[in-house]
Amino acid sequence: MYLPLKLRDFESRGQVSVLNKWAESVTTALNSLKSGVSYATNKAAPAAIVVPPSKGDGLIHGRSPWEGDPAAVVLEDDFVSGGTGYNGTGPASNIGELEWLSIGTAPLLSIVGGTPPNLGSVQWYSNNAASSSAMLMLSGGGANVNNEGVWGSSWALFDNVDWILTWVFRFVPHYYSSGAVFDTTQKAIYIGLGGVTTPGLIATTSISRPDTFYGLRYDTSTSGAGINDTNMTFEAVQNQTTTSPARNNTQGLTQVTTLVPDANNWHRLDMVCTSSGLLTMVLDGSPANTFNVTLSPFTMTPAGGIGAFLFGTTPNCAEITWLSSLLPFWGMGSKITLAGFVTKTVCNGTFSWQNPSGAIGFIDLPVSAGSGSDSSGVTISGYPAVVPVVILGNDDTASPTYESMGIQVDYFSLVWNPGLNPTNSLKPTNTKARYW
């Protein structure tokens, strides 16, 4: 039986009498329906609404608010604005929020709009010179692409794991009044991370293939060892750069993807490193287009030897240099291992590369070793330092077609934090500047 729907007027004002009359009519109506209502004794209970547990952002934080937490490095660019020096072919600077720089020859270089989530992008096209290309890079090394600028502003990412890097891009045709042109022949495309010598190759020589590179490539060159890609291909390559560079088609570790360069379709390259020496690259989130590659430190033995010029000051340090045509792989903060010093044995060991400038760098020493030098049969090794790069240009085949293919770069991000490694048990330390 239904309970009466009545209100009591405790203050005897008579103000609820109207409401009680309405309640009586509702009660009467409900009771009249009782005989028509059937009850199922075994009716299942309504499905419970499961509220998911609160989730963080996948990072281990040192403090709140997260937006201002120095325990993580979060770089991101949507390329919706910015840029100075656009003149039809580049170079340009201050591109996007992170103020990227273009080097090389980039026809129709510009910022273009779009529709969410691809709201903006930086674009350029291929030119008509063999081996010529343009590259997008962070502007830290732009002032001096052959010396301190790149070596000093590069990242020792493979020495400092727990990061993920992402590029979003698409290839575009060139639209003319007579129709669209989209030609994938005679091309050199590299998207990912390049070695410290890459900007110098692109900016000052006619070389469109980096010597050191990790990422996604499409290169149709058939010269020398030959590459001759028909599909986008993952590659991790560590070829030596000299002071007299030339295109080196010796390939590294590769895996061919299912993607043939296509027009007007967005693609995503993710690069993940959570273990030393192990890099995972994924195209468009596809298990079929996933490449797990094991990297090795690069060892170099300059023919002219390596000199250790020691300074017995406080702090104790040594200038490491070599008489050789070989250019180094390492940048600021790279972990290098030196071996073979005979008289200055304090320089044998693993150190952090400091103040790099081409074939010169410094290491901090635990004790003073006095002045002097030692340059007999020394080797230097370590994982190469890198810079984020996107390269679009021509291979080394003669007479390529002008503006026959373009690229739009829509998004870049790099996140570094121990929380990216699910097996990491590290805890942030409050007394450390950035908690680690």
Rosetta blueprint (number, residue, H / E / L):
1 M L
2 Y L
3 L L
4 P L
5 L L
6 K L
7 L L
8 R L
9 D L
10 F L
11 E L
12 S L
13 R L
14 G L
15 Q L
16 V L
17 S H
18 V H
19 L H
20 N H
21 K H
22 W H
23 A H
24 E H
25 S H
26 V H
27 T H
28 T H
29 A H
30 L H
31 N H
32 S H
33 L H
34 K H
35 S H
36 G H
37 V L
38 S L
39 Y L
40 A L
41 T L
42 N L
43 K L
44 A L
45 A L
46 P L
47 A L
48 A L
49 I L
50 V L
51 V L
52 P L
53 P L
54 S L
55 K L
56 G L
57 D L
58 G L
59 L L
60 I L
61 H L
62 G L
63 R L
64 S L
65 P L
66 W H
67 E H
68 G H
69 D L
70 P L
71 A L
72 A L
73 V E
74 V E
75 L E
76 E E
77 D E
78 D L
79 F L
80 V L
81 S L
82 G E
83 G E
84 T E
85 G L
86 Y L
87 N L
88 G L
89 T L
90 G L
91 P L
92 A L
93 S E
94 N E
95 I E
96 G L
97 E L
98 L L
99 E L
100 W E
101 L E
102 S E
103 I E
104 G E
105 T L
106 A L
107 P L
108 L L
109 L L
110 S E
111 I E
112 V E
113 G E
114 G E
115 T E
116 P L
117 P L
118 N E
119 L E
120 G E
121 S E
122 V E
123 Q E
124 W E
125 Y E
126 S L
127 N L
128 N L
129 A L
130 A L
131 S L
132 S L
133 S E
134 A E
135 M E
136 L E
137 M E
138 L E
139 S H
140 G H
141 G H
142 G H
143 A H
144 N H
145 V L
146 N L
147 N L
148 E H
149 G H
150 V H
151 W H
152 G H
153 S H
154 S L
155 W E
156 A L
157 L H
158 F H
159 D H
160 N L
161 V L
162 D L
163 W E
164 I E
165 L E
166 T E
167 W E
168 V E
169 F E
170 R E
171 F E
172 V E
173 P L
174 H E
175 Y E
176 Y E
177 S L
178 S L
179 G E
180 A E
181 V E
182 F L
183 D L
184 T L
185 T L
186 Q L
187 K E
188 A E
189 I E
190 Y E
191 I E
192 G E
193 L E
194 G E
195 G E
196 V L
197 T L
198 T H
199 P H
200 G H
201 L H
202 I H
203 A H
204 T H
205 T L
206 S L
207 I L
208 S L
209 R L
210 P L
211 D L
212 T E
213 F E
214 Y E
215 G E
216 L E
217 R E
218 Y E
219 D E
220 T L
221 S L
222 T L
223 S L
224 G L
225 A L
226 G L
227 I L
228 N L
229 D L
230 T L
231 N L
232 M L
233 T E
234 F E
235 E E
236 A E
237 V E
238 Q E
239 N L
240 Q L
241 T L
242 T E
243 T L
244 S L
245 P L
246 A L
247 R L
248 N L
249 N L
250 T L
251 Q L
252 G L
253 L E
254 T E
255 Q E
256 V E
257 T L
258 T L
259 L L
260 V L
261 P L
262 D L
263 A E
264 N L
265 N L
266 W L
267 H E
268 R E
269 L E
270 D E
271 M E
272 V E
273 C E
274 T E
275 S E
276 S L
277 G L
278 L E
279 L E
280 T E
281 M E
282 V E
283 L E
284 D L
285 G L
286 S L
287 P H
288 A H
289 N H
290 T E
291 F E
292 N E
293 V E
294 T E
295 L L
296 S L
297 P L
298 F E
299 T E
300 M E
301 T L
302 P L
303 A L
304 G L
305 G L
306 I E
307 G E
308 A E
309 F E
310 L E
311 F E
312 G L
313 T L
314 T L
315 P L
316 N L
317 C E
318 A E
319 E E
320 I E
321 T E
322 W E
323 L L
324 S L
325 S L
326 L E
327 L L
328 P L
329 F L
330 W L
331 G L
332 M L
333 G L
334 S L
335 K E
336 I E
337 T E
338 L E
339 A E
340 G L
341 F L
342 V L
343 T L
344 K L
345 T H
346 V H
347 C H
348 N L
349 G E
350 T E
351 F E
352 S E
353 W L
354 Q E
355 N L
356 P L
357 S L
358 G L
359 A L
360 I E
361 G E
362 F E
363 I E
364 D E
365 L L
366 P L
367 V L
368 S L
369 A L
370 G L
371 S L
372 G E
373 S L
374 D L
375 S L
376 S L
377 G L
378 V L
379 T E
380 I E
381 S E
382 G E
383 Y L
384 P L
385 A L
386 V E
387 V E
388 P E
389 V E
390 V E
391 I E
392 L E
393 G E
394 N E
395 D L
396 D L
397 T L
398 A L
399 S L
400 P L
401 T L
402 Y L
403 E L
404 S L
405 M L
406 G E
407 I E
408 Q E
409 V E
410 D E
411 Y E
412 F E
413 S E
414 L E
415 V E
416 W E
417 N L
418 P H
419 G H
420 L H
421 N L
422 P L
423 T L
424 N L
425 S L
426 L L
427 K L
428 P L
429 T L
430 N L
431 T L
432 K L
433 A L
434 R L
435 Y L
436 W L
